[in-house]
Amino acid sequence: MLYYIYILNGPLKETIIPLPPNSYSLYLYNKEYIENKEENEKTTLYIPCYKQEDEKKIAIILDEHNSENNKYKIENSLIQKEIDKEYPLKIDSPIYSNDIPFFFISDKYDLSFSSFNFKKNNNKGMLNKKIILLSILIILFFTLLIFYIKRPIIEENNTSTVSISLNFKGFKGENGYYCVYDELYPTSKIKDTLETKIIYLEKIKTLSTGNRHKNINIMLRDRLKPIVSFFYHNESEKLRIVNTINAKFTKNCQPTIKEISIPDIINDINEFELTKTIGYSIEEKNNGLTFIFDNTLTIKNKEILDTYIKKQTAIFGRKFIFYREKISNPMLKNKATLQEDRGYIFLDNQHRYFPQG
């Protein structure tokens, strides 16, 4: 009887070595030179591997009469928990190193490597993931059950309140309240016993921070919490603005607050390759931050900036960041500029349009 070892990984991948029944020492090694090689080369195999963490010494026993008696034992490994453990060596079943199939032993010599599709040995990991997922689902089920049992009865009684208020623009607040910001909502007292569960918010377009150059942007959308966005220079300013917002909105009608750090934005802009050769200045005005570049920007540079601005828009719900090139033409000095998707429009005694590129 003759066995064959099929190498599945490493520099000798797709190599087949015949092995007569015997006891073998198999080394997976990652070095160019092997020190203290065993003298009996007939029963010692050296198989190179790419990674040092795959290095192992494996003792293999191949039975002459019955392949069911074949077994292997990992005698040395960087993974301590697998050392000195003995395993059955099944024919045509791969032996793994760090979850990667490394070789298998067969009693056939004409097997094709392309006919096998060995995958990582992640069955144990998949099982653990299934157990964890099942545990999470069980916990969520009982959490929802407890919440349903203990939920305040008053919320059931206030369902009609929300339904009545849906005729006006607003959103569902906390504790069964409905927050209305529609200008058409009657502010005079209504003869309705449920009126106490409706909170009217004065329709706010801007919130002042005390700085005439800085406002807080508020986005009002029907049936959604208002989104309040603002720039800040430091943590002290951020805290002051957040307190201003919280004071303007009542406890049960708080908005979603999204803040943007100006130092973080400057750090992001400085990471771009274009700012290593092109200087710029910053203008903070109203709700926007404008980067004014000293030189003309290429189409590629504009695409980089546009991509970054779109990313911030997706997070904060509004285009806060702008950029433009410094106007060097004396005829256009102190004239208003308007950034547009395909170019710049300069407002002079005539309207002039300059396409990008």
TITORGU-628773 format. One record per residue: residue in three letters; x, y, z of N, C-alpha, C in turn; residue number from 1. Coordinates in steps of 0.02 Angstrom, whole numbers, plus 50000, padded with zeros to 5 digits. Example, Ala and Ser with C-alpha at 12.3 -4.5 7.8 and 13.67 -1.06 7.14 Angstrom:
<sites>
r nu nv nw cau cav caw cu cv cw k
ALA 50660 49716 50390 50615 49775 50390 50660 49835 50390 1;
SER 50642 49888 50354 50684 49947 50357 50645 50002 50394 2;
</sites>
This chain:
<sites>
r nu nv nw cau cav caw cu cv cw k
MET 50042 49940 50000 50000 50000 50000 50044 50062 50000 1;
LEU 50024 50113 49963 50063 50174 49958 50017 50234 49967 2;
TYR 50041 50283 50006 50003 50344 50017 50035 50401 49977 3;
TYR 49996 50456 49968 50021 50514 49933 50000 50577 49971 4;
ILE 50049 50622 49980 50033 50685 50014 50026 50740 49960 5;
TYR 49969 50773 49960 49953 50827 49913 49962 50893 49950 6;
ILE 50009 50934 49928 50023 50999 49961 49977 51052 49931 7;
LEU 49939 51086 49975 49888 51133 49953 49907 51206 49960 8;
ASN 49962 51220 49996 49981 51289 50009 50056 51295 50014 9;
GLY 50082 51357 50009 50154 51368 50014 50189 51365 49946 10;
PRO 50255 51373 49945 50293 51372 49883 50288 51306 49844 11;
LEU 50274 51250 49879 50268 51185 49845 50196 51167 49831 12;
LYS 50153 51217 49826 50082 51204 49813 50073 51163 49749 13;
GLU 50026 51114 49752 50009 51069 49697 50065 51019 49683 14;
THR 50105 51005 49735 50157 50952 49730 50129 50889 49762 15;
ILE 50145 50830 49732 50123 50766 49758 50185 50725 49777 16;
ILE 50186 50699 49838 50244 50660 49862 50219 50592 49884 17;
PRO 50247 50536 49857 50227 50469 49879 50256 50453 49947 18;
LEU 50216 50420 49988 50238 50401 50056 50221 50329 50071 19;
PRO 50269 50286 50081 50254 50219 50104 50230 50220 50176 20;
PRO 50193 50170 50197 50170 50168 50267 50228 50173 50316 21;
ASN 50224 50217 50364 50278 50227 50412 50258 50282 50460 22;
SER 50304 50298 50506 50295 50355 50551 50339 50411 50524 23;
TYR 50309 50471 50519 50345 50528 50490 50344 50588 50537 24;
SER 50397 50628 50529 50399 50694 50560 50395 50745 50504 25;
LEU 50343 50787 50506 50332 50835 50453 50341 50905 50481 26;
TYR 50384 50944 50449 50399 51012 50471 50370 51062 50421 27;
LEU 50329 51108 50446 50310 51167 50406 50356 51223 50429 28;
TYR 50397 51249 50383 50447 51298 50403 50446 51358 50357 29;
ASN 50470 51416 50386 50469 51479 50349 50539 51509 50342 30;
LYS 50590 51469 50353 50659 51495 50352 50695 51468 50291 31;
GLU 50747 51505 50270 50787 51482 50213 50831 51423 50233 32;
TYR 50853 51423 50296 50897 51369 50318 50868 51337 50381 33;
ILE 50865 51272 50382 50838 51235 50440 50895 51209 50482 34;
GLU 50897 51232 50545 50948 51208 50591 50927 51142 50622 35;
ASN 50977 51102 50640 50966 51038 50676 50917 50993 50638 36;
LYS 50931 50984 50574 50889 50938 50536 50896 50867 50562 37;
GLU 50841 50829 50561 50843 50760 50583 50882 50718 50533 38;
GLU 50919 50670 50558 50964 50631 50515 50926 50584 50469 39;
ASN 50871 50557 50493 50834 50509 50452 50791 50546 50402 40;
GLU 50819 50558 50343 50783 50596 50292 50725 50557 50262 41;
LYS 50724 50491 50269 50671 50451 50239 50605 50460 50276 42;
THR 50608 50476 50339 50547 50483 50378 50536 50555 50402 43;
THR 50573 50602 50373 50566 50673 50391 50550 50713 50329 44;
LEU 50497 50751 50332 50475 50792 50275 50479 50865 50295 45;
TYR 50506 50906 50249 50510 50978 50259 50468 51013 50205 46;
ILE 50415 51047 50226 50371 51082 50179 50373 51157 50194 47;
PRO 50397 51198 50148 50401 51270 50161 50331 51302 50163 48;
CYS 50325 51354 50203 50263 51392 50207 50280 51466 50201 49;
TYR 50230 51507 50188 50243 51578 50177 50248 51618 50242 50;
LYS 50211 51598 50293 50206 51638 50354 50238 51602 50413 51;
GLN 50269 51641 50456 50302 51612 50514 50251 51581 50562 52;
GLU 50191 51611 50565 50141 51584 50611 50114 51516 50590 53;
ASP 50129 51495 50528 50108 51429 50505 50158 51374 50522 54;
GLU 50215 51392 50551 50266 51342 50566 50241 51291 50618 55;
LYS 50253 51228 50603 50230 51174 50647 50276 51114 50638 56;
LYS 50277 51071 50689 50306 51004 50683 50250 50954 50696 57;
ILE 50238 50911 50648 50181 50865 50652 50206 50793 50646 58;
ALA 50187 50751 50693 50203 50679 50690 50145 50643 50656 59;
ILE 50161 50604 50604 50110 50569 50564 50123 50494 50564 60;
ILE 50070 50456 50575 50075 50383 50572 50029 50358 50517 61;
LEU 50059 50322 50467 50021 50294 50412 50022 50218 50418 62;
ASP 49965 50189 50430 49960 50117 50440 49962 50080 50373 63;
GLU 49996 50023 50372 50005 49986 50310 49942 49948 50290 64;
HIS 49902 49926 50338 49846 49881 50322 49778 49916 50326 65;
ASN 49772 49965 50370 49707 49996 50380 49715 50071 50388 66;
SER 49690 50109 50340 49697 50182 50342 49657 50214 50399 67;
GLU 49610 50175 50428 49572 50201 50484 49615 50212 50546 68;
ASN 49673 50179 50547 49719 50186 50604 49767 50245 50596 69;
ASN 49764 50279 50539 49809 50336 50528 49792 50393 50576 70;
LYS 49843 50427 50600 49833 50482 50646 49891 50531 50642 71;
TYR 49881 50590 50670 49935 50639 50672 49931 50678 50738 72;
LYS 49989 50704 50757 49995 50740 50820 50038 50802 50810 73;
ILE 50015 50859 50833 50053 50921 50827 50100 50926 50887 74;
GLU 50165 50920 50873 50215 50919 50927 50242 50988 50943 75;
ASN 50240 51033 50894 50266 51100 50906 50227 51150 50863 76;
SER 50206 51206 50893 50167 51256 50857 50167 51321 50896 77;
LEU 50155 51377 50860 50149 51441 50894 50081 51448 50929 78;
ILE 50034 51403 50912 49969 51402 50945 49972 51351 51001 79;
GLN 49978 51373 51062 49991 51329 51119 49936 51278 51131 80;
LYS 49874 51297 51118 49818 51253 51135 49815 51191 51092 81;
GLU 49849 51190 51034 49845 51131 50990 49905 51084 50998 82;
ILE 49954 51103 51040 50014 51062 51050 49996 50999 51089 83;
ASP 50026 50941 51068 50018 50876 51101 49948 50847 51095 84;
LYS 49908 50874 51050 49842 50845 51038 49845 50799 50978 85;
GLU 49815 50740 50985 49817 50690 50933 49749 50687 50897 86;
TYR 49751 50681 50830 49691 50682 50790 49691 50623 50741 87;
PRO 49633 50598 50723 49631 50547 50670 49647 50579 50603 88;
LEU 49685 50544 50562 49704 50569 50497 49661 50535 50444 89;
LYS 49610 50571 50422 49563 50542 50374 49590 50551 50303 90;
ILE 49580 50498 50263 49601 50501 50193 49563 50555 50156 91;
ASP 49598 50593 50114 49570 50646 50072 49537 50702 50112 92;
SER 49556 50708 50174 49530 50762 50216 49588 50810 50234 93;
PRO 49583 50873 50218 49641 50919 50227 49659 50931 50300 94;
ILE 49722 50943 50312 49747 50964 50377 49759 51039 50372 95;
TYR 49732 51076 50421 49733 51149 50419 49788 51178 50463 96;
SER 49812 51236 50442 49858 51276 50483 49830 51347 50485 97;
ASN 49811 51368 50545 49778 51434 50553 49717 51440 50507 98;
ASP 49676 51388 50507 49613 51386 50470 49622 51384 50394 99;
ILE 49684 51374 50371 49697 51370 50299 49717 51298 50281 100;
PRO 49684 51266 50231 49703 51198 50212 49774 51195 50186 101;
PHE 49817 51152 50216 49887 51151 50198 49906 51089 50159 102;
PHE 49881 51031 50177 49895 50970 50139 49844 50917 50158 103;
PHE 49838 50865 50117 49798 50807 50135 49833 50745 50108 104;
ILE 49816 50688 50138 49847 50625 50119 49794 50580 50088 105;
SER 49813 50548 50033 49766 50506 49996 49800 50439 49979 106;
ASP 49759 50390 49963 49786 50326 49939 49781 50323 49863 107;
LYS 49766 50380 49832 49762 50384 49759 49815 50432 49734 108;
TYR 49844 50418 49677 49899 50459 49650 49877 50504 49593 109;
ASP 49816 50496 49568 49796 50533 49508 49741 50584 49521 110;
LEU 49736 50610 49582 49686 50661 49597 49706 50728 49567 111;
SER 49658 50766 49543 49671 50831 49513 49658 50886 49565 112;
PHE 49707 50931 49571 49699 50986 49619 49639 51030 49602 113;
SER 49626 51038 49537 49571 51081 49516 49503 51054 49534 114;
SER 49499 50990 49550 49435 50959 49567 49415 50971 49639 115;
PHE 49461 51000 49678 49448 51013 49749 49437 51087 49760 116;
ASN 49394 51103 49806 49380 51172 49823 49380 51179 49899 117;
PHE 49440 51175 49927 49446 51178 50000 49436 51249 50024 118;
LYS 49398 51258 50077 49385 51324 50105 49416 51327 50175 119;
LYS 49418 51387 50201 49445 51396 50268 49404 51354 50317 120;
ASN 49440 51333 50368 49408 51291 50419 49373 51336 50469 121;
ASN 49315 51364 50448 49279 51412 50490 49213 51384 50516 122;
ASN 49206 51319 50516 49143 51290 50540 49131 51307 50613 123;
LYS 49186 51304 50651 49180 51319 50722 49161 51392 50732 124;
GLY 49193 51437 50691 49176 51507 50696 49104 51521 50677 125;
MET 49080 51485 50624 49010 51494 50604 48962 51471 50657 126;
LEU 48981 51415 50690 48938 51389 50743 48935 51439 50800 127;
ASN 48993 51467 50819 48994 51516 50873 48952 51578 50855 128;
LYS 48957 51600 50791 48917 51657 50770 48843 51643 50774 129;
LYS 48823 51581 50755 48752 51564 50758 48727 51563 50830 130;
ILE 48770 51537 50875 48750 51535 50946 48743 51606 50973 131;
ILE 48791 51650 50956 48788 51719 50979 48726 51755 50952 132;
LEU 48713 51745 50887 48654 51776 50856 48590 51752 50887 133;
LEU 48586 51687 50900 48526 51659 50932 48517 51688 51002 134;
SER 48572 51695 51039 48569 51723 51106 48544 51795 51105 135;
ILE 48569 51834 51056 48548 51904 51050 48473 51909 51034 136;
LEU 48450 51865 50989 48379 51866 50971 48335 51849 51032 137;
ILE 48357 51800 51072 48319 51781 51132 48316 51839 51181 138;
ILE 48374 51872 51191 48376 51928 51237 48331 51985 51213 139;
LEU 48333 52000 51148 48290 52052 51120 48216 52036 51128 140;
PHE 48199 51972 51118 48130 51951 51125 48104 51964 51195 141;
PHE 48143 51943 51245 48120 51952 51314 48122 52026 51335 142;
THR 48170 52064 51307 48172 52136 51322 48110 52171 51296 143;
LEU 48092 52155 51234 48031 52185 51205 47968 52162 51242 144;
LEU 47968 52100 51264 47910 52074 51301 47901 52112 51367 145;
ILE 47958 52122 51403 47955 52159 51466 47933 52231 51455 146;
PHE 47960 52261 51401 47943 52330 51385 47868 52337 51369 147;
TYR 47843 52287 51332 47772 52289 51314 47727 52283 51375 148;
ILE 47748 52239 51422 47707 52229 51482 47708 52290 51527 149;
LYS 47768 52323 51532 47776 52378 51580 47765 52447 51549 150;
ARG 47748 52451 51485 47740 52516 51453 47684 52555 51486 151;
PRO 47691 52622 51490 47639 52663 51523 47573 52658 51487 152;
ILE 47520 52649 51526 47453 52644 51497 47432 52710 51466 153;
ILE 47462 52765 51488 47442 52831 51463 47456 52838 51389 154;
GLU 47508 52801 51363 47524 52806 51291 47466 52780 51249 155;
GLU 47430 52728 51273 47373 52702 51236 47317 52754 51233 156;
ASN 47310 52791 51287 47256 52841 51290 47271 52901 51246 157;
ASN 47337 52911 51229 47356 52970 51191 47363 52957 51117 158;
THR 47345 52897 51094 47350 52881 51023 47308 52929 50982 159;
SER 47249 52944 51007 47204 52989 50969 47234 53059 50966 160;
THR 47273 53079 51017 47304 53145 51017 47350 53153 50957 161;
VAL 47392 53103 50946 47439 53105 50890 47401 53106 50824 162;
SER 47349 53066 50820 47309 53064 50758 47279 53131 50742 163;
ILE 47253 53165 50793 47223 53231 50782 47276 53280 50757 164;
SER 47336 53277 50786 47388 53325 50771 47421 53313 50704 165;
LEU 47411 53256 50673 47444 53240 50610 47421 53286 50553 166;
ASN 47368 53325 50564 47346 53373 50513 47394 53433 50510 167;
PHE 47438 53439 50559 47485 53494 50563 47556 53467 50558 168;
LYS 47600 53509 50531 47670 53488 50524 47703 53484 50592 169;
GLY 47737 53429 50604 47771 53420 50668 47799 53350 50673 170;
PHE 47813 53329 50735 47841 53262 50745 47821 53236 50813 171;
LYS 47825 53170 50821 47807 53139 50884 47864 53146 50933 172;
GLY 47850 53179 50990 47901 53190 51040 47903 53134 51092 173;
GLU 47930 53150 51149 47936 53101 51204 47873 53101 51247 174;
ASN 47863 53044 51281 47810 53037 51331 47740 53051 51302 175;
GLY 47730 53032 51238 47663 53038 51209 47646 53106 51182 176;
TYR 47693 53153 51184 47680 53221 51159 47688 53223 51083 177;
TYR 47652 53270 51053 47661 53283 50982 47683 53356 50974 178;
CYS 47740 53366 50940 47770 53432 50936 47753 53464 50869 179;
VAL 47717 53519 50871 47693 53553 50811 47733 53616 50799 180;
TYR 47757 53626 50736 47791 53688 50719 47758 53722 50659 181;
ASP 47699 53700 50641 47662 53728 50584 47636 53798 50603 182;
GLU 47648 53848 50559 47624 53916 50572 47548 53920 50571 183;
LEU 47515 53872 50537 47443 53873 50533 47410 53843 50595 184;
TYR 47450 53815 50641 47421 53785 50701 47391 53840 50745 185;
PRO 47328 53832 50767 47296 53885 50808 47327 53889 50877 186;
THR 47357 53946 50891 47390 53955 50956 47341 53973 51011 187;
SER 47281 53996 50992 47232 54012 51043 47207 53948 51076 188;
LYS 47182 53953 51135 47160 53895 51173 47103 53858 51138 189;
ILE 47111 53793 51131 47060 53752 51098 47025 53711 51152 190;
LYS 46959 53706 51144 46920 53668 51192 46930 53593 51179 191;
ASP 46984 53568 51204 47000 53498 51193 47037 53472 51255 192;
THR 47011 53421 51286 47042 53395 51347 47110 53365 51334 193;
LEU 47124 53350 51270 47188 53320 51253 47239 53372 51234 194;
GLU 47223 53435 51236 47267 53488 51213 47333 53489 51252 195;
THR 47334 53466 51314 47394 53467 51355 47448 53421 51327 196;
LYS 47431 53374 51282 47481 53328 51254 47508 53354 51188 197;
ILE 47489 53415 51169 47515 53445 51107 47558 53505 51126 198;
ILE 47620 53505 51103 47665 53560 51117 47677 53598 51053 199;
TYR 47663 53663 51054 47673 53704 50995 47743 53736 50997 200;
LEU 47782 53724 50945 47848 53754 50939 47843 53811 50888 201;
GLU 47864 53869 50909 47866 53925 50862 47911 53906 50804 202;
LYS 47888 53917 50744 47927 53898 50685 47992 53939 50683 203;
ILE 48048 53904 50691 48112 53938 50697 48151 53930 50632 204;
LYS 48175 53985 50606 48217 53981 50547 48291 53984 50565 205;
THR 48308 54023 50614 48377 54027 50637 48380 54034 50713 206;
LEU 48434 54012 50741 48448 54022 50812 48514 54060 50817 207;
SER 48515 54113 50855 48576 54153 50861 48621 54124 50916 208;
THR 48686 54129 50904 48735 54106 50954 48766 54165 50990 209;
GLY 48744 54225 50975 48774 54284 51004 48829 54312 50960 210;
ASN 48848 54276 50908 48898 54299 50860 48861 54317 50796 211;
ARG 48867 54379 50774 48829 54402 50715 48850 54366 50651 212;
HIS 48909 54334 50652 48932 54298 50592 48914 54224 50594 213;
LYS 48883 54203 50647 48869 54131 50654 48797 54119 50674 214;
ASN 48763 54078 50638 48695 54057 50654 48692 53981 50659 215;
ILE 48640 53956 50689 48629 53885 50694 48579 53865 50640 216;
ASN 48596 53817 50600 48551 53795 50547 48500 53745 50573 217;
ILE 48437 53755 50556 48383 53709 50578 48347 53683 50516 218;
MET 48342 53617 50511 48306 53586 50456 48242 53555 50483 219;
LEU 48185 53581 50461 48120 53557 50485 48088 53513 50432 220;
ARG 48074 53451 50448 48040 53405 50403 47980 53374 50438 221;
ASP 47925 53372 50403 47864 53346 50433 47874 53274 50456 222;
ARG 47851 53259 50518 47852 53194 50550 47922 53169 50569 223;
LEU 47972 53213 50562 48040 53196 50582 48065 53248 50632 224;
LYS 48108 53227 50677 48138 53274 50723 48176 53328 50685 225;
PRO 48175 53389 50707 48216 53441 50675 48290 53422 50680 226;
ILE 48328 53438 50629 48400 53428 50629 48434 53495 50639 227;
VAL 48471 53503 50693 48504 53565 50709 48579 53555 50700 228;
SER 48609 53594 50655 48680 53586 50639 48717 53652 50650 229;
PHE 48780 53647 50671 48819 53708 50682 48894 53692 50681 230;
PHE 48933 53744 50667 49006 53741 50672 49027 53759 50743 231;
TYR 49085 53734 50765 49113 53757 50828 49190 53754 50824 232;
HIS 49222 53799 50863 49295 53803 50863 49326 53760 50918 233;
ASN 49292 53756 50975 49320 53719 51032 49263 53691 51073 234;
GLU 49281 53651 51123 49230 53617 51164 49189 53666 51205 235;
SER 49219 53721 51226 49182 53771 51265 49127 53802 51222 236;
GLU 49143 53820 51160 49093 53848 51115 49039 53797 51099 237;
LYS 49059 53735 51089 49011 53682 51074 48961 53674 51131 238;
LEU 48984 53674 51194 48940 53667 51251 48892 53726 51256 239;
ARG 48916 53786 51242 48874 53846 51247 48818 53843 51194 240;
ILE 48835 53820 51134 48784 53816 51081 48733 53762 51095 241;
VAL 48756 53704 51120 48710 53650 51137 48662 53672 51191 242;
ASN 48686 53708 51241 48641 53734 51294 48590 53783 51266 243;
THR 48610 53823 51217 48563 53870 51184 48507 53832 51148 244;
ILE 48527 53778 51114 48477 53738 51077 48429 53704 51126 245;
ASN 48456 53673 51178 48414 53637 51226 48365 53685 51261 246;
ALA 48387 53746 51272 48344 53795 51306 48287 53817 51260 247;
LYS 48299 53817 51195 48248 53840 51148 48194 53787 51137 248;
PHE 48213 53724 51138 48165 53670 51129 48145 53642 51197 249;
THR 48082 53624 51203 48058 53597 51266 48085 53527 51278 250;
LYS 48079 53503 51339 48107 53438 51359 48081 53381 51316 251;
ASN 48017 53382 51300 47987 53326 51263 47989 53335 51187 252;
CYS 48020 53389 51164 48024 53402 51092 48096 53420 51072 253;
GLN 48144 53382 51096 48213 53396 51081 48231 53376 51009 254;
PRO 48273 53414 50975 48293 53399 50906 48353 53351 50903 255;
THR 48372 53332 50843 48434 53296 50832 48489 53347 50820 256;
ILE 48541 53344 50861 48596 53393 50856 48656 53362 50821 257;
LYS 48680 53398 50769 48740 53374 50733 48789 53433 50729 258;
GLU 48847 53423 50760 48896 53477 50762 48957 53460 50718 259;
ILE 48990 53512 50693 49048 53505 50650 49106 53545 50679 260;
SER 49162 53512 50691 49221 53546 50718 49261 53577 50662 261;
ILE 49270 53643 50665 49310 53678 50614 49383 53654 50613 262;
PRO 49415 53644 50670 49484 53617 50668 49487 53548 50634 263;
ASP 49436 53507 50643 49436 53441 50611 49431 53449 50535 264;
ILE 49389 53497 50512 49381 53508 50441 49447 53533 50411 265;
ILE 49480 53578 50446 49544 53605 50422 49596 53549 50417 266;
ASN 49597 53505 50467 49643 53447 50464 49628 53403 50405 267;
ASP 49563 53393 50390 49545 53351 50332 49569 53384 50268 268;
ILE 49559 53450 50261 49579 53485 50200 49656 53483 50192 269;
ASN 49691 53489 50248 49764 53488 50246 49792 53420 50226 270;
GLU 49752 53368 50232 49774 53301 50212 49775 53293 50136 271;
PHE 49738 53335 50101 49736 53330 50028 49803 53351 49998 272;
GLU 49822 53319 49944 49885 53334 49910 49886 53405 49883 273;
LEU 49827 53430 49863 49825 53496 49831 49845 53552 49879 274;
THR 49831 53545 49944 49847 53598 49992 49922 53600 50009 275;
LYS 49960 53552 49984 50033 53554 49995 50067 53602 49946 276;
THR 50031 53619 49892 50059 53665 49842 50017 53728 49833 277;
ILE 49955 53726 49855 49910 53784 49846 49889 53810 49915 278;
GLY 49904 53872 49929 49884 53902 49992 49810 53922 49990 279;
TYR 49783 53935 50049 49713 53954 50053 49700 53995 50116 280;
SER 49645 54031 50115 49620 54066 50174 49549 54041 50188 281;
ILE 49524 54057 50248 49458 54032 50268 49413 54091 50286 282;
GLU 49352 54088 50262 49302 54140 50278 49242 54106 50310 283;
GLU 49228 54126 50371 49170 54099 50407 49116 54152 50407 284;
LYS 49060 54135 50375 49007 54185 50368 48939 54151 50368 285;
ASN 48892 54180 50406 48824 54152 50411 48829 54079 50432 286;
ASN 48801 54034 50392 48801 53963 50409 48855 53925 50371 287;
GLY 48900 53959 50336 48948 53924 50294 49020 53937 50310 288;
LEU 49061 53892 50286 49134 53898 50293 49162 53894 50222 289;
THR 49196 53947 50199 49220 53950 50130 49296 53948 50130 290;
PHE 49324 53902 50091 49397 53898 50081 49413 53936 50016 291;
ILE 49456 53986 50021 49474 54027 49963 49545 54010 49944 292;
PHE 49555 53977 49888 49620 53953 49866 49657 54008 49827 293;
ASP 49722 54011 49838 49763 54064 49808 49772 54055 49733 294;
ASN 49773 53992 49710 49785 53979 49639 49726 53942 49608 295;
THR 49729 53936 49542 49676 53901 49506 49676 53827 49523 296;
LEU 49618 53798 49532 49611 53727 49548 49600 53688 49484 297;
THR 49632 53629 49480 49621 53585 49423 49554 53550 49430 298;
ILE 49532 53519 49377 49469 53481 49379 49474 53425 49431 299;
LYS 49533 53392 49434 49542 53337 49482 49537 53363 49553 300;
ASN 49568 53422 49567 49565 53450 49634 49493 53467 49653 301;
LYS 49455 53494 49605 49385 53511 49619 49344 53449 49633 302;
GLU 49359 53395 49597 49323 53332 49610 49337 53306 49680 303;
ILE 49400 53313 49703 49418 53292 49771 49379 53333 49823 304;
LEU 49377 53398 49813 49340 53442 49860 49266 53429 49858 305;
ASP 49238 53420 49798 49166 53406 49791 49147 53342 49827 306;
THR 49189 53291 49820 49176 53226 49853 49175 53235 49928 307;
TYR 49223 53272 49955 49226 53283 50027 49165 53322 50052 308;
ILE 49144 53373 50014 49085 53413 50034 49022 53371 50033 309;
LYS 49014 53328 49982 48956 53284 49978 48953 53237 50037 310;
LYS 49012 53214 50059 49015 53169 50117 48989 53204 50179 311;
GLN 49009 53267 50190 48985 53305 50247 48911 53320 50242 312;
THR 48887 53332 50180 48816 53346 50170 48774 53285 50189 313;
ALA 48799 53225 50174 48762 53164 50191 48757 53156 50266 314;
ILE 48807 53180 50303 48807 53172 50376 48764 53225 50410 315;
PHE 48772 53288 50388 48741 53343 50423 48678 53371 50390 316;
GLY 48661 53344 50331 48598 53362 50300 48597 53428 50264 317;
ARG 48654 53460 50255 48656 53525 50223 48726 53540 50198 318;
LYS 48732 53579 50145 48798 53597 50119 48825 53656 50159 319;
PHE 48870 53642 50206 48899 53693 50249 48964 53720 50220 320;
ILE 49000 53680 50183 49068 53696 50162 49068 53717 50088 321;
PHE 49102 53772 50074 49108 53798 50007 49181 53811 49991 322;
TYR 49197 53818 49928 49265 53837 49908 49262 53878 49844 323;
ARG 49312 53918 49834 49318 53956 49771 49391 53978 49764 324;
GLU 49407 53999 49703 49474 54024 49690 49476 54099 49702 325;
LYS 49535 54124 49721 49542 54195 49734 49535 54234 49668 326;
ILE 49495 54286 49669 49484 54325 49608 49541 54375 49599 327;
SER 49579 54367 49545 49636 54410 49532 49621 54466 49483 328;
ASN 49566 54461 49447 49548 54511 49397 49523 54575 49433 329;
PRO 49558 54632 49425 49538 54694 49460 49467 54715 49444 330;
MET 49444 54700 49383 49376 54719 49363 49323 54683 49404 331;
LEU 49341 54626 49431 49292 54586 49468 49302 54591 49544 332;
LYS 49348 54634 49565 49362 54641 49637 49300 54667 49673 333;
ASN 49286 54639 49730 49229 54658 49773 49161 54643 49741 334;
LYS 49160 54605 49686 49097 54585 49656 49073 54521 49688 335;
ALA 49007 54511 49689 48979 54451 49720 48994 54390 49678 336;
THR 49005 54334 49709 49016 54271 49673 48966 54219 49697 337;
LEU 48948 54177 49652 48902 54122 49669 48930 54057 49642 338;
GLN 48945 54009 49687 48971 53944 49664 48914 53903 49636 339;
GLU 48925 53874 49577 48874 53834 49543 48905 53769 49520 340;
ASP 48865 53718 49509 48891 53651 49496 48938 53649 49436 341;
ARG 48925 53687 49383 48965 53682 49322 49012 53741 49311 342;
GLY 49017 53785 49360 49063 53840 49351 49050 53895 49401 343;
TYR 49071 53955 49387 49060 54011 49431 49022 54066 49394 344;
ILE 48975 54097 49428 48938 54153 49400 48961 54216 49436 345;
PHE 48988 54265 49400 49010 54328 49430 48957 54381 49414 346;
LEU 48933 54413 49467 48880 54464 49458 48912 54533 49454 347;
ASP 48914 54560 49394 48943 54626 49382 48887 54670 49357 348;
ASN 48904 54723 49317 48850 54759 49284 48817 54717 49231 349;
GLN 48850 54660 49213 48821 54609 49170 48830 54542 49204 350;
HIS 48785 54495 49188 48793 54427 49214 48844 54390 49171 351;
ARG 48894 54362 49201 48945 54326 49163 48951 54254 49190 352;
TYR 48957 54208 49145 48960 54137 49165 49026 54107 49140 353;
PHE 49065 54079 49185 49128 54048 49167 49124 53974 49185 354;
PRO 49119 53931 49136 49114 53858 49152 49179 53832 49182 355;
GLN 49173 53779 49223 49233 53748 49252 49276 53717 49198 356;
GLY 49343 53715 49212 49389 53682 49167 49409 53726 49109 357;
</sites>
